[in-house]
Every structure is written in C-alpha cells, then in structure tokens.
Amino acid sequence: METTNQDGTPHTFTVQGLLLRGGKLVGVATGALEDLAPDETRTVILTAPEALPERDEILVVVETLRK
C-alpha cells in the first residue's frame, strides 16, 4: 500500500488491514513504517501470521502513530 506523509514532520506508525468477505471480518494483516519524512511516499507491506483468506475488501486503519 502506497503511503504519503502530507504533514510537516516525520512519522512512525503501524497499520492494520482488516480483510473482509461479504462484509464479514475474515482476517487481519499488519504493517509498519519508520521515519516517513514530510512529502515522502513509501510502500507499507501488510503481513499476517498465516495464509491470507479470500477477501473482497481491505479496510486499512492506523493503529499507532508517533511523531
């Protein structure tokens, strides 16, 4: 997932990807980025401890954010 810091300070954060099928939660994946500079774009890679189930939607939520 591409992420751009549109703020004026660097950020470190973790995210969760909520995997949905037919509107029901079927799995969770997590990812993190450290020191994303202002106006910088990087890719967050979401991983899970087990094989990801079939899904038709992913909701991404910022879990923690540090400035």
C-alpha positions in Angstrom: 0.0 0.0 0.0 1.5 3.4 -1.0 1.6 5.9 1.8 2.5 9.6 1.6 3.2 11.8 4.6 1.3 15.0 3.9 2.3 16.5 7.3 5.3 18.8 8.0 7.0 16.3 10.4 8.3 12.7 10.1 6.1 9.9 11.3 6.5 6.3 12.5 3.3 4.3 12.5 1.7 0.8 12.4 -1.4 -0.1 10.5 -3.8 -3.0 10.4 -5.5 -4.3 7.2 -8.9 -5.7 8.1 -9.8 -8.3 5.5 -13.5 -8.6 4.7 -15.5 -11.0 2.6 -19.2 -10.2 2.2 -18.9 -7.6 4.9 -17.6 -10.0 7.5 -14.1 -10.0 9.0 -12.1 -13.0 7.8 -8.5 -11.9 8.7 -6.1 -9.2 9.9 -2.7 -8.2 8.5 -0.3 -5.7 9.9 2.5 -3.4 8.7 4.7 -0.6 9.9 6.8 2.3 8.6 9.5 4.2 10.5 10.5 7.8 9.9 8.4 8.6 6.9 9.6 12.1 6.0 7.3 15.0 5.0 6.1 14.6 1.4 7.8 11.2 1.2 5.9 8.2 -0.3 6.8 4.7 0.6 5.1 1.3 0.5 3.7 -0.4 3.6 3.7 -4.1 3.3 0.9 -5.9 5.2 1.7 -9.4 6.5 -0.2 -12.0 8.5 1.0 -14.9 10.6 -1.0 -17.3 8.4 -2.1 -17.6 4.8 -4.5 -14.7 3.9 -8.0 -15.9 3.3 -10.0 -14.9 0.2 -11.4 -11.4 0.6 -13.2 -8.8 -1.4 -12.3 -5.7 0.6 -9.5 -4.4 2.8 -10.0 -1.6 5.4 -6.8 0.0 6.5 -6.6 1.5 10.0 -3.7 3.4 11.6 -3.1 1.5 14.8 -0.4 3.7 16.4 1.2 7.0 15.3 4.4 8.6 16.7 5.7 12.0 15.6 
